[in-house]
Amino acid sequence: MLNKNKNKVKLFLVDDDAVFLKILEIQLLDHADFEINSFETGELCIASLAKKPDIIILDYHLDGIVKNAINGIQTLDEIKKFDVEIPVIMLSSQDKIDVAVRCMHHEAYDYVVKSETAFVRLKKIISTIFFYKKMKKELNWYMERM
């Protein structure tokens, strides 16, 4: 039997705000053919990394539901220990440069502030990630033939 999810982009969404998570999931599914897995804690995301996501969108604060839950930076660090190549886009309602710098210092691919324009930014970033992945794959193909 043919797996119809084989060519879909695997996207993990990690946010303790259930409403924001659902809105983001709906917006993403309306604009592209994703296989989306949503998690309300970093621990649940980390436990599912064996599913090999193509991209992870991760909230900076993750203590809204489970007070002892690890935060976004700790989750990011665990993701990078598992596979440094997984692009992680950090999300936060904080529009502070030091938060963005901290995320980038922990190897986040990018940082997006939750706002009216967040979805547009996420769409652009996801497109950029796949553009560079495609270029890297083509370059590797040519380099192997030299």
Contact map, one row per residue, 1 for C-alpha under 8 A:
11100000000000000000000000000000000000000000000000000000000000000000000000000000000000000000000000000000000000000000000000000000000000000000000000
11110000000000000000000000000000000000000000000000000000000000000000000000000000000000000000000000000000000000000000000000000000000000000000000000
11111100000000000000000000000000000000000000000000000000000000000000000000000000000000000000000000000000000000000000000000000000000000000000000000
01111110000000000000000000000000000000000000000000000000000000000000000000000000000000000000000000000000000000000000000000000000000000000000000000
00111111000000000000000000000000001000000000000000000000000000000000000000000000000000000000000000000000000000000000000000000000000000000000000000
00111111000000000000000000000000000000000000000000000000000000000000000000000000000000000000000000000000000000000000000000000000000000000000000000
00011111100000000000000000000000000000000000000000000000000000000000000000000000000000000000000000000000000000000000000000000000000000000000000000
00001111110000000000000000000000111000000000000000000000000000000000000000000000000000000000000000000000000000000000000000000000000000000000000000
00000011111000000000000000000000111000000000000000001100000000000000000000000000000000000000000000000000000000000000000000000000000000000000000000
00000001111100000000000000000000011110000000000000011110000000000000000000000000000000000000000000000000000000000000000000000000000000000000000000
00000000111110000000000000000000011110000000000000001111100000000000000000000000000000000000000000000000000000000000000000000000000000000000000000
00000000011111000000000000000000000111100000100000001011100000000000000000000000000000000000000000000000000000000000000000000000000000000000000000
00000000001111100000100010000000000111100000000000000001110000000000000000000000000000000000000000000000000000000000000000000000000000000000000000
00000000000111110000100000000000000001111100100000000001111000000000000000000000000000000000000000000000000000000000000000000000000000000000000000
00000000000011111101100000000000000001111000000000000000011011000000000000000000000000000000000000000000000000000000000000000000000000000000000000
00000000000001111100100000000000000000111000000000000000001011111000000000000000000000000000000000000000000000000000000000000000000000000000000000
00000000000000111111100000000000000000010000000000000000000000010000000000000000000000000000000000000000000000000000000000000000000000000000000000
00000000000000111111110000000000000000010000000000000000000000000000000000000000000000000000000000000000000000000000000000000000000000000000000000
00000000000000001111111000000000000000000000000000000000000000000000000000000000000000000000000000000000000000000000000000000000000000000000000000
00000000000000101111111100000000000000000000000000000000000000000000000000000000000000000000000000000000000000000000000000000000000000000000000000
00000000000011111111111110000000000001000000000000000000000000000000000000000000000000000000000000000000000000000000000000000000000000000000000000
00000000000000000111111111000000000000000000000000000000000000000000000000000000000000000000000000000000000000000000000000000000000000000000000000
00000000000000000011111111100000000000000000000000000000000000000000000000000000000000000000000000000000000000000000000000000000000000000000000000
00000000000000000001111111110000000000000000000000000000000000000000000000000000000000000000000000000000000000000000001000000000000000000000000000
00000000000010000000111111111000000100000000000000000000000000000000000000000000000000000000000000000000000000000000000000000000000000000000000000
00000000000000000000011111111100000000000000000000000000000000000000000000000000000000000000000000000000000000000000000000000000000000000000000000
00000000000000000000001111111110000000000000000000000000000000000000000000000000000000000000000000000000000000000000001000000000000000000000000000
00000000000000000000000111111111010000000000000000000000000000000000000000000000000000000000000000000000000000000000000000100000000000000000000000
00000000000000000000000011111111110000000000000000000000000000000000000000000000000000000000000000000000000000000000000000000000000000000000000000
00000000000000000000000001111111000000000000000000000000000000000000000000000000000000000000000000000000000000000000000000000000000000000000000000
00000000000000000000000000111111100000000000000000000000000000000000000000000000000000000000000000000000000000000000000000000000000000000000000000
00000000000000000000000000011111110000000000000000000000000000000000000000000000000000000000000000000000000000000000000000000000000000000000000000
00000001100000000000000000001011111000000000000000000000000000000000000000000000000000000000000000000000000000000000000000000000000000000000000000
00000001111000000000000000011001111100000000000000000000000000000000000000000000000000000000000000000000000000000000000000000000000000000000000000
00001001111000000000000000000000111110000000000000000000000000000000000000000000000000000000000000000000000000000000000000000000000000000000000000
00000000011110000000000010000000011111000000000000000000000000000000000000000000000000000000000000000000000000000000000000000000000000000000000000
00000000011110000000000000000000001111100000000000000000000000000000000000000000000000000000000000000000000000000000000000000000000000000000000000
00000000000111100000100000000000000111110000000000000000000000000000000000000000000000000000000000000000000000000000000000000000000000000000000000
00000000000111110000000000000000000011111101100000000000000000000000000000000000000000000000000000000000000000000000000000000000000000000000000000
00000000000001111100000000000000000001111101000000000000000001001000000000000000000000000000000000000000000000000000000000000000000000000000000000
00000000000001110000000000000000000000111111100000000000000001100100110000000000000000000000000000000000000000000000000000000000000000000000000000
00000000000001000000000000000000000000111111110000000000000001000000111100100000000000000000000000000000000000000000000000000000000000000000000000
00000000000000000000000000000000000000001111111000000000000000000000110000100000000000000000000000000000000000000000000000000000000000000000000000
00000000000000000000000000000000000000111111111100000000000000000000000000000000000000000000000000000000000000000000000000000000000000000000000000
00000000000101000000000000000000000000101111111110000000000000000000000000000000000000000000000000000000000000000000000000000000000000000000000000
00000000000000000000000000000000000000000111111110000000000000000000000000100110000000000000000000000000000000000000000000000000000000000000000000
00000000000000000000000000000000000000000011111111000000000000000000000000000000000000000000000000000000000000000000000000000000000000000000000000
00000000000000000000000000000000000000000001111111100000000000000000000000000000000000000000000000000000000000000000000000000000000000000000000000
00000000000000000000000000000000000000000000111111111000000000000000000000000010010000000000000000000000000000000000000000000000000000000000000000
00000000000000000000000000000000000000000000001111110000000000000000000000000000000000000000000000000000000000000000000000000000000000000000000000
00000000000000000000000000000000000000000000000111111000000000000000000000000000000000000000000000000000000000000000000000000000000000000000000000
00000000010000000000000000000000000000000000000011111100000000000000000000000000000000000000000000000000000000000000000000000000000000000000000000
00000000111100000000000000000000000000000000000010111111000000000000000000000000000001000000000000000000000000000000000000000000000000000000000000
00000000111000000000000000000000000000000000000000011111000000000000000000000000000001100000000000000000000000000000000000000000000000000000000000
00000000011100000000000000000000000000000000000000001111100000000000000000000000000001111000000000000000000000000000000000000100000000000000000000
00000000001111000000000000000000000000000000000000001111110000000000000000000000000001111000000000000000000000000000000000000000000000000000000000
00000000001111000000000000000000000000000000000000000011111000000000000000000000000000011110000000000000000000000000000000000000000000000000000000
00000000000011100000000000000000000000000000000000000001111100000000000100010000000000011110000000000000000000000000000000000000000000000000000000
00000000000001110000000000000000000000000000000000000000111111000000000100000000000000000111000000000000000000000000000000000000000000000000000000
00000000000000000000000000000000000000000000000000000000011111000000001110000000000000000111000000000000000000000000000000000000000000000000000000
00000000000000110000000000000000000000000000000000000000001111110000001100000000000000000001000000000000000000000000000000000000000000000000000000
00000000000000110000000000000000000000011100000000000000001111111100111100000000000000000000000000000000000000000000000000000000000000000000000000
00000000000000010000000000000000000000001000000000000000000011111111111000000000000000000000000000000000000000000000000000000000000000000000000000
00000000000000011000000000000000000000000000000000000000000011111110000000000000000000000000000000000000000000000000000000000000000000000000000000
00000000000000010000000000000000000000010000000000000000000001111110000000000000000000000000000000000000000000000000000000000000000000000000000000
00000000000000000000000000000000000000001000000000000000000001111111100000000000000000000000000000000000000000000000000000000000000000000000000000
00000000000000000000000000000000000000000000000000000000000000111111100000000000000000000000000000000000000000000000000000000000000000000000000000
00000000000000000000000000000000000000000000000000000000000000100111110000000000000000000000000000000000000000000000000000000000000000000000000000
00000000000000000000000000000000000000001110000000000000000001100111111000000000000000000000000000000000000000000000000000000000000000000000000000
00000000000000000000000000000000000000001110000000000000000001100001111101100000000000000000000000000000000000000000000000000000000000000000000000
00000000000000000000000000000000000000000100000000000000000111100000111111100000000000000000000000000000000000000000000000000000000000000000000000
00000000000000000000000000000000000000000100000000000000011111000000011111110000000000000100000000000000000000000000000000000000000000000000000000
00000000000000000000000000000000000000000000000000000000000100000000001111111000000000000000000000000010010000000000000000000000000000000000000000
00000000000000000000000000000000000000000000000000000000000000000000011111111100000000000000000000000000000000000000000000000000000000000000000000
00000000000000000000000000000000000000000110010000000000000000000000011111111110000000000000000000000000000000000000000000000000000000000000000000
00000000000000000000000000000000000000000000000000000000010000000000000111111111000000010000000000000000011100000000000000000000000000000000000000
00000000000000000000000000000000000000000000000000000000000000000000000011111111100000000000000000000000010000000000000000000000000000000000000000
00000000000000000000000000000000000000000000010000000000000000000000000001111111110000000000000000000000000000000000000000000000000000000000000000
00000000000000000000000000000000000000000000010010000000000000000000000000111111111101000000000000000000000000000000000000000000000000000000000000
00000000000000000000000000000000000000000000000000000000000000000000000000011111111111000000000000000000001000000000000000000000000000000000000000
00000000000000000000000000000000000000000000000000000000000000000000000000001111111100000000000000000000000000000000000000000000000000000000000000
00000000000000000000000000000000000000000000000010000000000000000000000000000111111100000000000000000000000000000000000000000000000000000000000000
00000000000000000000000000000000000000000000000000000000000000000000000000000011111111000000000000000000000000000000000000000000000000000000000000
00000000000000000000000000000000000000000000000000000000000000000000000000000011111111100000000000000000000000000000000000000000000000000000000000
00000000000000000000000000000000000000000000000000000000000000000000000000000001001111100000000000000000000000000000000000000000000000000000000000
00000000000000000000000000000000000000000000000000001111000000000000000000000011001111110000000000000000000000000000000000000000000000000000000000
00000000000000000000000000000000000000000000000000000111000000000000000000000000000111111000000000000000000110000000000000000000100000000000000000
00000000000000000000000000000000000000000000000000000011110000000000000000010000000001111100000000000000000111000000000000000000000000000000000000
00000000000000000000000000000000000000000000000000000011110000000000000000000000000000111110000000000000000111110000000000000000000000000000000000
00000000000000000000000000000000000000000000000000000000111100000000000100000000000000011111000000000010000111110000000000000000000000000000000000
00000000000000000000000000000000000000000000000000000000111100000000000000000000000000001111100000000000000000111100000000000000000000000000000000
00000000000000000000000000000000000000000000000000000000001110000000000000000000000000000111111000000000000000111100000000000000000000000000000000
00000000000000000000000000000000000000000000000000000000000000000000000000000000000000000011111000000000000000001110000000000000000000000000000000
00000000000000000000000000000000000000000000000000000000000000000000000000000000000000000001111100100000000000001100000000000000000000000000000000
00000000000000000000000000000000000000000000000000000000000000000000000000000000000000000001111110100000000000001000000000000000000000000000000000
00000000000000000000000000000000000000000000000000000000000000000000000000000000000000000000011111110000000000000000000000000000000000000000000000
00000000000000000000000000000000000000000000000000000000000000000000000000000000000000000000001111111000000000000000000000000000000000000000000000
00000000000000000000000000000000000000000000000000000000000000000000000000000000000000000000000111111100000000000000000000000000000000000000000000
00000000000000000000000000000000000000000000000000000000000000000000000000000000000000000000011111111110000000000000000000000000000000000000000000
00000000000000000000000000000000000000000000000000000000000000000000000000000000000000000000000111111111000000100000000000000000000000000000000000
00000000000000000000000000000000000000000000000000000000000000000000000000000000000000000000000011111111100000000000000000000000000000000000000000
00000000000000000000000000000000000000000000000000000000000000000000000000000000000000000000000001111111110000000000000000000000000000000000000000
00000000000000000000000000000000000000000000000000000000000000000000000010000000000000000100000000111111111101100000000000000000000000000000000000
00000000000000000000000000000000000000000000000000000000000000000000000000000000000000000000000000011111111111100000000000000000000000000000000000
00000000000000000000000000000000000000000000000000000000000000000000000000000000000000000000000000001111111100000000000000000000000000000000000000
00000000000000000000000000000000000000000000000000000000000000000000000010011000000000000000000000000111111100000000000000000000000000000000000000
00000000000000000000000000000000000000000000000000000000000000000000000000010001000000000000000000000011111110000000000000000000000000000000000000
00000000000000000000000000000000000000000000000000000000000000000000000000010000000000111100000000000011111111100000000000000000000000000000000000
00000000000000000000000000000000000000000000000000000000000000000000000000000000000000111100000000000001001111100000000000000000000000000000000000
00000000000000000000000000000000000000000000000000000000000000000000000000000000000000011100000000000011000111110000000000001000000000000000000000
00000000000000000000000000000000000000000000000000000000000000000000000000000000000000001111000000010011000111111000000000000000000000000000000000
00000000000000000000000000000000000000000000000000000000000000000000000000000000000000001111000000000000000001111100010011000000000000000000000000
00000000000000000000000000000000000000000000000000000000000000000000000000000000000000000011111000000000000000111110010000000000000000000000000000
00000000000000000000000000000000000000000000000000000000000000000000000000000000000000000011110000000000000000011111110000000000000000000000000000
00000000000000000000000000000000000000000000000000000000000000000000000000000000000000000000100000000000000000001111110000000000000000000000000000
00000000000000000000000000000000000000000000000000000000000000000000000000000000000000000000000000000000000000000111111000000000000000000000000000
00000000000000000000000000000000000000000000000000000000000000000000000000000000000000000000000000000000000000000111111110000000000000000000000000
00000000000000000000000000000000000000000000000000000000000000000000000000000000000000000000000000000000000000011111111111000000000000000000000000
00000000000000000000000100100000000000000000000000000000000000000000000000000000000000000000000000000000000000000001111111100000000000000000000000
00000000000000000000000000000000000000000000000000000000000000000000000000000000000000000000000000000000000000000000111111110000000000000000000000
00000000000000000000000000000000000000000000000000000000000000000000000000000000000000000000000000000000000000010000111111111000000000000000000000
00000000000000000000000000000000000000000000000000000000000000000000000000000000000000000000000000000000000000010000011111111100000000000000000000
00000000000000000000000000010000000000000000000000000000000000000000000000000000000000000000000000000000000000000000001111111110000000000000000000
00000000000000000000000000000000000000000000000000000000000000000000000000000000000000000000000000000000000000000000000111111111000000000000000000
00000000000000000000000000000000000000000000000000000000000000000000000000000000000000000000000000000000000001000000000011111111100000000000000000
00000000000000000000000000000000000000000000000000000010000000000000000000000000000000000000000000000000000000000000000001111111110000000000000000
00000000000000000000000000000000000000000000000000000000000000000000000000000000000000000000000000000000000000000000000000111111111000000000000000
00000000000000000000000000000000000000000000000000000000000000000000000000000000000000000000000000000000000000000000000000011111111100000000000000
00000000000000000000000000000000000000000000000000000000000000000000000000000000000000100000000000000000000000000000000000001111111110000000000000
00000000000000000000000000000000000000000000000000000000000000000000000000000000000000000000000000000000000000000000000000000111111111000000000000
00000000000000000000000000000000000000000000000000000000000000000000000000000000000000000000000000000000000000000000000000000011111111100000000000
00000000000000000000000000000000000000000000000000000000000000000000000000000000000000000000000000000000000000000000000000000001111111110000000000
00000000000000000000000000000000000000000000000000000000000000000000000000000000000000000000000000000000000000000000000000000000111111111000000000
00000000000000000000000000000000000000000000000000000000000000000000000000000000000000000000000000000000000000000000000000000000011111111100000000
00000000000000000000000000000000000000000000000000000000000000000000000000000000000000000000000000000000000000000000000000000000001111111110000000
00000000000000000000000000000000000000000000000000000000000000000000000000000000000000000000000000000000000000000000000000000000000111111111000000
00000000000000000000000000000000000000000000000000000000000000000000000000000000000000000000000000000000000000000000000000000000000011111111100000
00000000000000000000000000000000000000000000000000000000000000000000000000000000000000000000000000000000000000000000000000000000000001111111110000
00000000000000000000000000000000000000000000000000000000000000000000000000000000000000000000000000000000000000000000000000000000000000111111111000
00000000000000000000000000000000000000000000000000000000000000000000000000000000000000000000000000000000000000000000000000000000000000011111111100
00000000000000000000000000000000000000000000000000000000000000000000000000000000000000000000000000000000000000000000000000000000000000001111111110
00000000000000000000000000000000000000000000000000000000000000000000000000000000000000000000000000000000000000000000000000000000000000000111111111
00000000000000000000000000000000000000000000000000000000000000000000000000000000000000000000000000000000000000000000000000000000000000000011111111
00000000000000000000000000000000000000000000000000000000000000000000000000000000000000000000000000000000000000000000000000000000000000000001111111
00000000000000000000000000000000000000000000000000000000000000000000000000000000000000000000000000000000000000000000000000000000000000000000111111
00000000000000000000000000000000000000000000000000000000000000000000000000000000000000000000000000000000000000000000000000000000000000000000011111
